[in-house]
């Protein structure tokens, strides 16, 4: 008996900047047998039109989030932290799956969103982003984890315009050697640096929670790559991981690995073979 052809997953992308554009191209080039890019939306219509034209598919543009959700099976949020929770809630309420890139935007809502997803028979996907070691942490949490510490180092220019630093009159242009500009838990870190520390949100959601995960942020003027070092102290193991990221060629505020982690998450969704916890 011939095997029934599997239906292709319909994907919509919200946010058509560097990350959204990269993922749109990946869906078309790498997953065309299993998925199809069905819709694009950006709060700035010029961005979605620009991307659709670059892809040679002008009809992908839709006028709003509701129209996008109605056309797809999976929504990829690649917008911004301030919009992430709203996009996720609207998507899940319509019983569609959602992948969140702006993880910091759901740090106070992820439990409620997960509960809603259970009710609506939807799934929430959070890529590991610009850090490594998430699999080990997830396994360790099944036992007992005593503490999780993340030290993030970036060039001072990465923090330009951050209100938290402006209020404290921290002059980034005066930093000549490594300077700790923040210490606190993940919840406070995400509030202070909403555009810079998505990894703290991902780490805390995967591990022991936003209030118990300890974050250090360092401005490092001699750094050429954003680095994230994680230490997990647990009953099962002491896990140490360090990631030195190459910046995204189209957006220096984003690590290239963060985009690739979304691509591999999509691969896991579509594949019969899944590796890792």
Phi, psi and omega in degrees: 000127181296141180286136181290134181292129182286137180291136179286141179287128178270125186241136174238144181242128177253116185105111188246033175278209185299315182291311179301320179295316180298318181288325177299315179295323180294318179301316183289317186276323189257337187236024187295338178284332187249342184215161176223137175284119189251331184204150176229140175214139173219144179300335172260103185306330181298327181291315180292323177294318179301312182294316180300319178293320179297328179276351183074025183223070184299337183284355180289337184291130175240156187281345183199171181296318181301316180296322178295311181303319183293343184261354192231169173260329182227129175256128173257115178275117178225037186266268181200163185300322185293338183256347190301313183295320179296315179298316180297315182297315179298319181293310182296321180299336177264013179061035173251152176282156181220140172249127184256122174264322180272070191296328178304333182288347180244012186298332178263356186241356192296327179291318178294321178294321179295320178295317178297321180297323177297318181293319186268005180057046179239167180234148177244126179247128176238107178298156180292340174075221188269017180236161174243165178097001181297320180301314180296319179296315180300321178291316182299325181296337177293341173257242179228126177248126182275318179200155177227126182234129175244127172246116180253130177238131177219159175295143180309327180299335180293342184253011181301133177082003180289120183303323180305318181283324179296320179296327181268006177054041177273115182273104182295328182287349180263356182281118183249348176215171183309130180226125175286118182253355177201138166221139181161188180276171185296325180297315179291323180297316181293323178293323182281327184230065186299336182259358189241347193223042174305328182300327179295320179294313180300313181299316183289323178293321179288336188249245190256012174101156184298330183275342183256347180275124186265134185236135170239130177243128185238130171271120187235102187292340181265006184277139175251347179227142172292133181237144178228117177247128184242134173238124178244121176255115183218168177295326183280324186191160167257115186251126177234125178225143178225130180238126176250110192266140167277137182286149177296132183299335182258351181207099183296349177276353183242138175277140181299325180298328179299320178292316181295329178293329175290322178297316181288331174296317177297321177300319178296320180298321187270344189266150173281338180254121180237126182247135180100159183278000000 
